[in-house]
């Protein structure tokens, strides 16, 4: 396990009780070593499912733009 130390810079935060400790300059917490791999494991599946929405969001306005340009090529009487 990795330990992370965070320094409490503000005395007001400690006085306000935001740290939950009356008089502490630092506090630590532990994360398992597999945290990064667990968090990044679903990125591939998320990108795979989101690309359809991105393609639709970009494709529909682009289609209307192209249709408008094609229609403007035809001379009006």
Secondary structure, 3 states (H helix, E strand, C coil): CEEEEEECCCHHHHHHCCCCCCCCCEEEEEECCCHHHHHHCCHHHHHHHHHHHHHHHHHHHHHHHHHHHHHHHCCCC
